[in-house]
Amino acid sequence: MSVIIILICISLLVASGFLISFIWAIKNGQYDDTYSPSVRMLFEDELKEKPEKGNKPKSLPKEQIPKK
């Protein structure tokens, strides 16, 4: 019977820890932006095409190379 009391106390401590962290996240504005995630998938391809630092940009296909 004492094991059940110990398990209940531990579960209450864990649950209260999650509740405190959830309240902390809400107060710090973690859930304020509800618009960006729904629009992010529309612009995902544009972000992947930009070269990163140190990487050479990809060469253009022959159709897109400007003629001199």
C-alpha positions, 0 to 999 in steps of 0.5 A: 500500500505504501508503494501506491502512495509513493507512486501517486506523490511522484505522479503529482510532482511530474504533473505539476512540473508539466503544468508549471512549464506550460504556464511558463511557456504561455507567459513567455509568448510561446503560443502567440503566433498562430498565423505563421505556421499555416503559411510557412508551407506555402513559402518553403520552396523559396527558402530551400533554393537560397544558397547557404554560406560557403556553398556555391549557387547552383548553375542555371539551366540552359533556358535561363542563362542570359544571352550576350 
